[in-house]
Amino acid sequence: MELIDLPAIEKRLADGSISLILDHADEMDVADVARLSKFPGCSVFPPIAYVTEEATQLKQAIFVDNIVAAASGERLPNQVN
């Protein structure tokens, strides 16, 4: 079940009554992003916050910490409940 009514958003974008900013378009179907991005009132931004050198190093450290903890039978430091 979709959380948005895509045809309704398209209609509103077409008549210019709304603007739309997609900052997590990677979580949407590519065809749906293409449908929306053709409107001048729609801006699509790629998800780039997680591709910095610092973020990559942090993700790698978290991954290693979780593997070490799991292998030693300890509670995972980054476990989501």
Phi and psi restraints in degrees (range 20) as a CNS / XPLOR table:
assign (resid 1 and name C) (resid 2 and name N)
       (resid 2 and name CA) (resid 2 and name C) 1.0 -78.7 20.0 2
assign (resid 2 and name N) (resid 2 and name CA)
       (resid 2 and name C) (resid 3 and name N) 1.0 148.8 20.0 2
assign (resid 2 and name C) (resid 3 and name N)
       (resid 3 and name CA) (resid 3 and name C) 1.0 -89.9 20.0 2
assign (resid 3 and name N) (resid 3 and name CA)
       (resid 3 and name C) (resid 4 and name N) 1.0 -12.5 20.0 2
assign (resid 3 and name C) (resid 4 and name N)
       (resid 4 and name CA) (resid 4 and name C) 1.0 -123.4 20.0 2
assign (resid 4 and name N) (resid 4 and name CA)
       (resid 4 and name C) (resid 5 and name N) 1.0 153.9 20.0 2
assign (resid 4 and name C) (resid 5 and name N)
       (resid 5 and name CA) (resid 5 and name C) 1.0 -98.4 20.0 2
assign (resid 5 and name N) (resid 5 and name CA)
       (resid 5 and name C) (resid 6 and name N) 1.0 91.6 20.0 2
assign (resid 5 and name C) (resid 6 and name N)
       (resid 6 and name CA) (resid 6 and name C) 1.0 -57.4 20.0 2
assign (resid 6 and name N) (resid 6 and name CA)
       (resid 6 and name C) (resid 7 and name N) 1.0 -45.6 20.0 2
assign (resid 6 and name C) (resid 7 and name N)
       (resid 7 and name CA) (resid 7 and name C) 1.0 -60.4 20.0 2
assign (resid 7 and name N) (resid 7 and name CA)
       (resid 7 and name C) (resid 8 and name N) 1.0 -36.2 20.0 2
assign (resid 7 and name C) (resid 8 and name N)
       (resid 8 and name CA) (resid 8 and name C) 1.0 -67.4 20.0 2
assign (resid 8 and name N) (resid 8 and name CA)
       (resid 8 and name C) (resid 9 and name N) 1.0 -40.0 20.0 2
assign (resid 8 and name C) (resid 9 and name N)
       (resid 9 and name CA) (resid 9 and name C) 1.0 -66.0 20.0 2
assign (resid 9 and name N) (resid 9 and name CA)
       (resid 9 and name C) (resid 10 and name N) 1.0 -42.5 20.0 2
assign (resid 9 and name C) (resid 10 and name N)
       (resid 10 and name CA) (resid 10 and name C) 1.0 -58.7 20.0 2
assign (resid 10 and name N) (resid 10 and name CA)
       (resid 10 and name C) (resid 11 and name N) 1.0 -43.2 20.0 2
assign (resid 10 and name C) (resid 11 and name N)
       (resid 11 and name CA) (resid 11 and name C) 1.0 -61.1 20.0 2
assign (resid 11 and name N) (resid 11 and name CA)
       (resid 11 and name C) (resid 12 and name N) 1.0 -45.0 20.0 2
assign (resid 11 and name C) (resid 12 and name N)
       (resid 12 and name CA) (resid 12 and name C) 1.0 -68.2 20.0 2
assign (resid 12 and name N) (resid 12 and name CA)
       (resid 12 and name C) (resid 13 and name N) 1.0 -37.6 20.0 2
assign (resid 12 and name C) (resid 13 and name N)
       (resid 13 and name CA) (resid 13 and name C) 1.0 -66.0 20.0 2
assign (resid 13 and name N) (resid 13 and name CA)
       (resid 13 and name C) (resid 14 and name N) 1.0 -39.0 20.0 2
assign (resid 13 and name C) (resid 14 and name N)
       (resid 14 and name CA) (resid 14 and name C) 1.0 -64.2 20.0 2
assign (resid 14 and name N) (resid 14 and name CA)
       (resid 14 and name C) (resid 15 and name N) 1.0 -37.9 20.0 2
assign (resid 14 and name C) (resid 15 and name N)
       (resid 15 and name CA) (resid 15 and name C) 1.0 -89.1 20.0 2
assign (resid 15 and name N) (resid 15 and name CA)
       (resid 15 and name C) (resid 16 and name N) 1.0 -0.7 20.0 2
assign (resid 15 and name C) (resid 16 and name N)
       (resid 16 and name CA) (resid 16 and name C) 1.0 76.8 20.0 2
assign (resid 16 and name N) (resid 16 and name CA)
       (resid 16 and name C) (resid 17 and name N) 1.0 13.6 20.0 2
assign (resid 16 and name C) (resid 17 and name N)
       (resid 17 and name CA) (resid 17 and name C) 1.0 -82.6 20.0 2
assign (resid 17 and name N) (resid 17 and name CA)
       (resid 17 and name C) (resid 18 and name N) 1.0 -11.6 20.0 2
assign (resid 17 and name C) (resid 18 and name N)
       (resid 18 and name CA) (resid 18 and name C) 1.0 -139.5 20.0 2
assign (resid 18 and name N) (resid 18 and name CA)
       (resid 18 and name C) (resid 19 and name N) 1.0 162.4 20.0 2
assign (resid 18 and name C) (resid 19 and name N)
       (resid 19 and name CA) (resid 19 and name C) 1.0 -120.2 20.0 2
assign (resid 19 and name N) (resid 19 and name CA)
       (resid 19 and name C) (resid 20 and name N) 1.0 153.5 20.0 2
assign (resid 19 and name C) (resid 20 and name N)
       (resid 20 and name CA) (resid 20 and name C) 1.0 -136.6 20.0 2
assign (resid 20 and name N) (resid 20 and name CA)
       (resid 20 and name C) (resid 21 and name N) 1.0 131.4 20.0 2
assign (resid 20 and name C) (resid 21 and name N)
       (resid 21 and name CA) (resid 21 and name C) 1.0 -116.7 20.0 2
assign (resid 21 and name N) (resid 21 and name CA)
       (resid 21 and name C) (resid 22 and name N) 1.0 120.1 20.0 2
assign (resid 21 and name C) (resid 22 and name N)
       (resid 22 and name CA) (resid 22 and name C) 1.0 -102.8 20.0 2
assign (resid 22 and name N) (resid 22 and name CA)
       (resid 22 and name C) (resid 23 and name N) 1.0 108.6 20.0 2
assign (resid 22 and name C) (resid 23 and name N)
       (resid 23 and name CA) (resid 23 and name C) 1.0 -105.9 20.0 2
assign (resid 23 and name N) (resid 23 and name CA)
       (resid 23 and name C) (resid 24 and name N) 1.0 -0.6 20.0 2
assign (resid 23 and name C) (resid 24 and name N)
       (resid 24 and name CA) (resid 24 and name C) 1.0 -132.9 20.0 2
assign (resid 24 and name N) (resid 24 and name CA)
       (resid 24 and name C) (resid 25 and name N) 1.0 48.0 20.0 2
assign (resid 24 and name C) (resid 25 and name N)
       (resid 25 and name CA) (resid 25 and name C) 1.0 -63.4 20.0 2
assign (resid 25 and name N) (resid 25 and name CA)
       (resid 25 and name C) (resid 26 and name N) 1.0 -20.1 20.0 2
assign (resid 25 and name C) (resid 26 and name N)
       (resid 26 and name CA) (resid 26 and name C) 1.0 -66.3 20.0 2
assign (resid 26 and name N) (resid 26 and name CA)
       (resid 26 and name C) (resid 27 and name N) 1.0 -15.9 20.0 2
assign (resid 26 and name C) (resid 27 and name N)
       (resid 27 and name CA) (resid 27 and name C) 1.0 -91.2 20.0 2
assign (resid 27 and name N) (resid 27 and name CA)
       (resid 27 and name C) (resid 28 and name N) 1.0 -2.4 20.0 2
assign (resid 27 and name C) (resid 28 and name N)
       (resid 28 and name CA) (resid 28 and name C) 1.0 -104.1 20.0 2
assign (resid 28 and name N) (resid 28 and name CA)
       (resid 28 and name C) (resid 29 and name N) 1.0 161.0 20.0 2
assign (resid 28 and name C) (resid 29 and name N)
       (resid 29 and name CA) (resid 29 and name C) 1.0 -64.2 20.0 2
assign (resid 29 and name N) (resid 29 and name CA)
       (resid 29 and name C) (resid 30 and name N) 1.0 135.9 20.0 2
assign (resid 29 and name C) (resid 30 and name N)
       (resid 30 and name CA) (resid 30 and name C) 1.0 -57.8 20.0 2
assign (resid 30 and name N) (resid 30 and name CA)
       (resid 30 and name C) (resid 31 and name N) 1.0 -39.2 20.0 2
assign (resid 30 and name C) (resid 31 and name N)
       (resid 31 and name CA) (resid 31 and name C) 1.0 -65.0 20.0 2
assign (resid 31 and name N) (resid 31 and name CA)
       (resid 31 and name C) (resid 32 and name N) 1.0 -37.7 20.0 2
assign (resid 31 and name C) (resid 32 and name N)
       (resid 32 and name CA) (resid 32 and name C) 1.0 -67.6 20.0 2
assign (resid 32 and name N) (resid 32 and name CA)
       (resid 32 and name C) (resid 33 and name N) 1.0 -39.9 20.0 2
assign (resid 32 and name C) (resid 33 and name N)
       (resid 33 and name CA) (resid 33 and name C) 1.0 -62.5 20.0 2
assign (resid 33 and name N) (resid 33 and name CA)
       (resid 33 and name C) (resid 34 and name N) 1.0 -41.8 20.0 2
assign (resid 33 and name C) (resid 34 and name N)
       (resid 34 and name CA) (resid 34 and name C) 1.0 -62.7 20.0 2
assign (resid 34 and name N) (resid 34 and name CA)
       (resid 34 and name C) (resid 35 and name N) 1.0 -39.6 20.0 2
assign (resid 34 and name C) (resid 35 and name N)
       (resid 35 and name CA) (resid 35 and name C) 1.0 -61.0 20.0 2
assign (resid 35 and name N) (resid 35 and name CA)
       (resid 35 and name C) (resid 36 and name N) 1.0 -41.0 20.0 2
assign (resid 35 and name C) (resid 36 and name N)
       (resid 36 and name CA) (resid 36 and name C) 1.0 -81.2 20.0 2
assign (resid 36 and name N) (resid 36 and name CA)
       (resid 36 and name C) (resid 37 and name N) 1.0 -35.0 20.0 2
assign (resid 36 and name C) (resid 37 and name N)
       (resid 37 and name CA) (resid 37 and name C) 1.0 -70.4 20.0 2
assign (resid 37 and name N) (resid 37 and name CA)
       (resid 37 and name C) (resid 38 and name N) 1.0 -11.7 20.0 2
assign (resid 37 and name C) (resid 38 and name N)
       (resid 38 and name CA) (resid 38 and name C) 1.0 -74.2 20.0 2
assign (resid 38 and name N) (resid 38 and name CA)
       (resid 38 and name C) (resid 39 and name N) 1.0 -13.6 20.0 2
assign (resid 38 and name C) (resid 39 and name N)
       (resid 39 and name CA) (resid 39 and name C) 1.0 -88.1 20.0 2
assign (resid 39 and name N) (resid 39 and name CA)
       (resid 39 and name C) (resid 40 and name N) 1.0 138.2 20.0 2
assign (resid 39 and name C) (resid 40 and name N)
       (resid 40 and name CA) (resid 40 and name C) 1.0 -60.7 20.0 2
assign (resid 40 and name N) (resid 40 and name CA)
       (resid 40 and name C) (resid 41 and name N) 1.0 -26.5 20.0 2
assign (resid 40 and name C) (resid 41 and name N)
       (resid 41 and name CA) (resid 41 and name C) 1.0 -84.4 20.0 2
assign (resid 41 and name N) (resid 41 and name CA)
       (resid 41 and name C) (resid 42 and name N) 1.0 6.4 20.0 2
assign (resid 41 and name C) (resid 42 and name N)
       (resid 42 and name CA) (resid 42 and name C) 1.0 -112.9 20.0 2
assign (resid 42 and name N) (resid 42 and name CA)
       (resid 42 and name C) (resid 43 and name N) 1.0 126.9 20.0 2
assign (resid 42 and name C) (resid 43 and name N)
       (resid 43 and name CA) (resid 43 and name C) 1.0 -116.1 20.0 2
assign (resid 43 and name N) (resid 43 and name CA)
       (resid 43 and name C) (resid 44 and name N) 1.0 131.5 20.0 2
assign (resid 43 and name C) (resid 44 and name N)
       (resid 44 and name CA) (resid 44 and name C) 1.0 -115.8 20.0 2
assign (resid 44 and name N) (resid 44 and name CA)
       (resid 44 and name C) (resid 45 and name N) 1.0 124.9 20.0 2
assign (resid 44 and name C) (resid 45 and name N)
       (resid 45 and name CA) (resid 45 and name C) 1.0 -115.6 20.0 2
assign (resid 45 and name N) (resid 45 and name CA)
       (resid 45 and name C) (resid 46 and name N) 1.0 133.1 20.0 2
assign (resid 45 and name C) (resid 46 and name N)
       (resid 46 and name CA) (resid 46 and name C) 1.0 -72.4 20.0 2
assign (resid 46 and name N) (resid 46 and name CA)
       (resid 46 and name C) (resid 47 and name N) 1.0 151.2 20.0 2
assign (resid 46 and name C) (resid 47 and name N)
       (resid 47 and name CA) (resid 47 and name C) 1.0 -78.3 20.0 2
assign (resid 47 and name N) (resid 47 and name CA)
       (resid 47 and name C) (resid 48 and name N) 1.0 100.7 20.0 2
assign (resid 47 and name C) (resid 48 and name N)
       (resid 48 and name CA) (resid 48 and name C) 1.0 -116.6 20.0 2
assign (resid 48 and name N) (resid 48 and name CA)
       (resid 48 and name C) (resid 49 and name N) 1.0 -2.8 20.0 2
assign (resid 48 and name C) (resid 49 and name N)
       (resid 49 and name CA) (resid 49 and name C) 1.0 -62.9 20.0 2
assign (resid 49 and name N) (resid 49 and name CA)
       (resid 49 and name C) (resid 50 and name N) 1.0 -29.1 20.0 2
assign (resid 49 and name C) (resid 50 and name N)
       (resid 50 and name CA) (resid 50 and name C) 1.0 -91.8 20.0 2
assign (resid 50 and name N) (resid 50 and name CA)
       (resid 50 and name C) (resid 51 and name N) 1.0 5.1 20.0 2
assign (resid 50 and name C) (resid 51 and name N)
       (resid 51 and name CA) (resid 51 and name C) 1.0 -104.9 20.0 2
assign (resid 51 and name N) (resid 51 and name CA)
       (resid 51 and name C) (resid 52 and name N) 1.0 9.6 20.0 2
assign (resid 51 and name C) (resid 52 and name N)
       (resid 52 and name CA) (resid 52 and name C) 1.0 -71.5 20.0 2
assign (resid 52 and name N) (resid 52 and name CA)
       (resid 52 and name C) (resid 53 and name N) 1.0 161.1 20.0 2
assign (resid 52 and name C) (resid 53 and name N)
       (resid 53 and name CA) (resid 53 and name C) 1.0 -60.8 20.0 2
assign (resid 53 and name N) (resid 53 and name CA)
       (resid 53 and name C) (resid 54 and name N) 1.0 -41.0 20.0 2
assign (resid 53 and name C) (resid 54 and name N)
       (resid 54 and name CA) (resid 54 and name C) 1.0 -65.0 20.0 2
assign (resid 54 and name N) (resid 54 and name CA)
       (resid 54 and name C) (resid 55 and name N) 1.0 -43.4 20.0 2
assign (resid 54 and name C) (resid 55 and name N)
       (resid 55 and name CA) (resid 55 and name C) 1.0 -65.5 20.0 2
assign (resid 55 and name N) (resid 55 and name CA)
       (resid 55 and name C) (resid 56 and name N) 1.0 -39.7 20.0 2
assign (resid 55 and name C) (resid 56 and name N)
       (resid 56 and name CA) (resid 56 and name C) 1.0 -63.1 20.0 2
assign (resid 56 and name N) (resid 56 and name CA)
       (resid 56 and name C) (resid 57 and name N) 1.0 -43.8 20.0 2
assign (resid 56 and name C) (resid 57 and name N)
       (resid 57 and name CA) (resid 57 and name C) 1.0 -63.3 20.0 2
assign (resid 57 and name N) (resid 57 and name CA)
       (resid 57 and name C) (resid 58 and name N) 1.0 -41.1 20.0 2
assign (resid 57 and name C) (resid 58 and name N)
       (resid 58 and name CA) (resid 58 and name C) 1.0 -64.5 20.0 2
assign (resid 58 and name N) (resid 58 and name CA)
       (resid 58 and name C) (resid 59 and name N) 1.0 -44.5 20.0 2
assign (resid 58 and name C) (resid 59 and name N)
       (resid 59 and name CA) (resid 59 and name C) 1.0 -60.9 20.0 2
assign (resid 59 and name N) (resid 59 and name CA)
       (resid 59 and name C) (resid 60 and name N) 1.0 -40.2 20.0 2
assign (resid 59 and name C) (resid 60 and name N)
       (resid 60 and name CA) (resid 60 and name C) 1.0 -65.8 20.0 2
assign (resid 60 and name N) (resid 60 and name CA)
       (resid 60 and name C) (resid 61 and name N) 1.0 -41.5 20.0 2
assign (resid 60 and name C) (resid 61 and name N)
       (resid 61 and name CA) (resid 61 and name C) 1.0 -64.2 20.0 2
assign (resid 61 and name N) (resid 61 and name CA)
       (resid 61 and name C) (resid 62 and name N) 1.0 -41.9 20.0 2
assign (resid 61 and name C) (resid 62 and name N)
       (resid 62 and name CA) (resid 62 and name C) 1.0 -62.0 20.0 2
assign (resid 62 and name N) (resid 62 and name CA)
       (resid 62 and name C) (resid 63 and name N) 1.0 -43.5 20.0 2
assign (resid 62 and name C) (resid 63 and name N)
       (resid 63 and name CA) (resid 63 and name C) 1.0 -59.5 20.0 2
assign (resid 63 and name N) (resid 63 and name CA)
       (resid 63 and name C) (resid 64 and name N) 1.0 -48.6 20.0 2
assign (resid 63 and name C) (resid 64 and name N)
       (resid 64 and name CA) (resid 64 and name C) 1.0 -64.2 20.0 2
assign (resid 64 and name N) (resid 64 and name CA)
       (resid 64 and name C) (resid 65 and name N) 1.0 -44.8 20.0 2
assign (resid 64 and name C) (resid 65 and name N)
       (resid 65 and name CA) (resid 65 and name C) 1.0 -58.6 20.0 2
assign (resid 65 and name N) (resid 65 and name CA)
       (resid 65 and name C) (resid 66 and name N) 1.0 -41.1 20.0 2
assign (resid 65 and name C) (resid 66 and name N)
       (resid 66 and name CA) (resid 66 and name C) 1.0 -66.7 20.0 2
assign (resid 66 and name N) (resid 66 and name CA)
       (resid 66 and name C) (resid 67 and name N) 1.0 -40.2 20.0 2
assign (resid 66 and name C) (resid 67 and name N)
       (resid 67 and name CA) (resid 67 and name C) 1.0 -64.3 20.0 2
assign (resid 67 and name N) (resid 67 and name CA)
       (resid 67 and name C) (resid 68 and name N) 1.0 -46.3 20.0 2
assign (resid 67 and name C) (resid 68 and name N)
       (resid 68 and name CA) (resid 68 and name C) 1.0 -61.9 20.0 2
assign (resid 68 and name N) (resid 68 and name CA)
       (resid 68 and name C) (resid 69 and name N) 1.0 -44.9 20.0 2
assign (resid 68 and name C) (resid 69 and name N)
       (resid 69 and name CA) (resid 69 and name C) 1.0 -63.3 20.0 2
assign (resid 69 and name N) (resid 69 and name CA)
       (resid 69 and name C) (resid 70 and name N) 1.0 -44.4 20.0 2
assign (resid 69 and name C) (resid 70 and name N)
       (resid 70 and name CA) (resid 70 and name C) 1.0 -63.2 20.0 2
assign (resid 70 and name N) (resid 70 and name CA)
       (resid 70 and name C) (resid 71 and name N) 1.0 -41.3 20.0 2
assign (resid 70 and name C) (resid 71 and name N)
       (resid 71 and name CA) (resid 71 and name C) 1.0 -66.9 20.0 2
assign (resid 71 and name N) (resid 71 and name CA)
       (resid 71 and name C) (resid 72 and name N) 1.0 -29.2 20.0 2
assign (resid 71 and name C) (resid 72 and name N)
       (resid 72 and name CA) (resid 72 and name C) 1.0 -97.5 20.0 2
assign (resid 72 and name N) (resid 72 and name CA)
       (resid 72 and name C) (resid 73 and name N) 1.0 5.2 20.0 2
assign (resid 72 and name C) (resid 73 and name N)
       (resid 73 and name CA) (resid 73 and name C) 1.0 77.2 20.0 2
assign (resid 73 and name N) (resid 73 and name CA)
       (resid 73 and name C) (resid 74 and name N) 1.0 12.1 20.0 2
assign (resid 73 and name C) (resid 74 and name N)
       (resid 74 and name CA) (resid 74 and name C) 1.0 -86.2 20.0 2
assign (resid 74 and name N) (resid 74 and name CA)
       (resid 74 and name C) (resid 75 and name N) 1.0 164.6 20.0 2
assign (resid 74 and name C) (resid 75 and name N)
       (resid 75 and name CA) (resid 75 and name C) 1.0 -66.7 20.0 2
assign (resid 75 and name N) (resid 75 and name CA)
       (resid 75 and name C) (resid 76 and name N) 1.0 135.9 20.0 2
assign (resid 75 and name C) (resid 76 and name N)
       (resid 76 and name CA) (resid 76 and name C) 1.0 -67.0 20.0 2
assign (resid 76 and name N) (resid 76 and name CA)
       (resid 76 and name C) (resid 77 and name N) 1.0 128.9 20.0 2
assign (resid 76 and name C) (resid 77 and name N)
       (resid 77 and name CA) (resid 77 and name C) 1.0 -67.2 20.0 2
assign (resid 77 and name N) (resid 77 and name CA)
       (resid 77 and name C) (resid 78 and name N) 1.0 -21.0 20.0 2
assign (resid 77 and name C) (resid 78 and name N)
       (resid 78 and name CA) (resid 78 and name C) 1.0 -123.3 20.0 2
assign (resid 78 and name N) (resid 78 and name CA)
       (resid 78 and name C) (resid 79 and name N) 1.0 38.8 20.0 2
assign (resid 78 and name C) (resid 79 and name N)
       (resid 79 and name CA) (resid 79 and name C) 1.0 -77.2 20.0 2
assign (resid 79 and name N) (resid 79 and name CA)
       (resid 79 and name C) (resid 80 and name N) 1.0 136.0 20.0 2
assign (resid 79 and name C) (resid 80 and name N)
       (resid 80 and name CA) (resid 80 and name C) 1.0 -102.4 20.0 2
assign (resid 80 and name N) (resid 80 and name CA)
       (resid 80 and name C) (resid 81 and name N) 1.0 127.1 20.0 2
